[in-house]
Amino acid sequence: MKIEHIELLPIRLPIGSVLTLPRGASRTLSEGKQIILVKMTADDGTVGWGEAGPSRRWSAESTYSTYTTLKEYLIPVLIGRNAFDIAGIHAAMNTEIAPGLDPGQPIAKAAIDLAVHDMVCKRLGINLQTYLGAAALDRIPLAYLVSAPNPDAISKVVEEGLAQGYQGFKVKVGHNPDMDLANMKAAMAAAPGCIVWPDANQGYSLDQALRMARAFEALGVELFEQPIPMTDVYGMKKLLSSTTMNISLDEAAMGIPYLIELIRREAVEGLVIKVNKVGGLFYARQMCDLARNAGLKVIGSGLMDAPIGYHASVQLFAAYGMDFPADLNGPQHMSDDYLLKPLPKDKQNALVTTQPGIGYEIDEDRVRNDLKLELHI
Ligand SMILES: [Mg+2]
């Protein structure tokens, strides 16, 4: 089965709430969730779908950069390639866009990777989890993302999540230590018996992070996500030795070579897996294997994924099993999608679908019309 055609379809999905990172809004309400959809067609007519939906405040890719990278550099070297040679497809993409500390524009590459996996699984007549060769779980508990400026607002967001049946809450911190601590206390008070953890998105200095780790640990928090900048290996190691909490790395764990270096330097005990930040399922599954074999905790997450990235993540996380509820907050923030029928859920557990491929049906008419995003290039 050869890749015959790849089409790019930029779309915009409206969002109902803003997720604020230390650098500012991950996306404003007017920007919405901007996505470059990839429709890949093989020479036997099999179709696979992928997507890239970056946040320029989270990593170094944008809607425009993913579009131009796909169009100008990646797609031209993929036409005619054997779709089953996924390693070869990644090698060809890495020849065009060089990897560095991260896999080199991983979100653009992940769009291709998702489409290829979807196409291959459809051709084989199996779902993605079966293709991955592991079936630890058939459902993934989801976490509710809590991003709000003060304790009162935090309590309200947590109550919203509880009312919808969520049992896990990830609280965005990294802005202001005193307010962050008050916010964490409010979140934990509003959600007794639930799993609540902070994510600083690299927002603290080392001395702030050490103080916050002590304070969070005293509250009974078990997990602290990416407290300090991704390049501070010394700091990550020092943090680990200062607390019994799991310090999990997210922005620092974008590429396999850097992750191996962190393991060698005894600077990592937990890993946040995101399919798109690592360049797609090809690398995300390797990262899960590496983490499991190295005895690291594994936490499933995403980048406010739309249904393709969301359900690919669900199938991967269910294949390996995760240690905390997964922060797949796309459905929480987006008020519309491009599906013909909704993905299955049981309360706030995402269910693995058994249909061939990653497991969704795209409303192609809406993608080409109502949801279309005009890019000015
Ligand atoms: Mg994170």
Residues whose N, C-alpha, C, O or C-beta is under 5 A from the ligand:
A	BS01	MG	D199 E225 D250
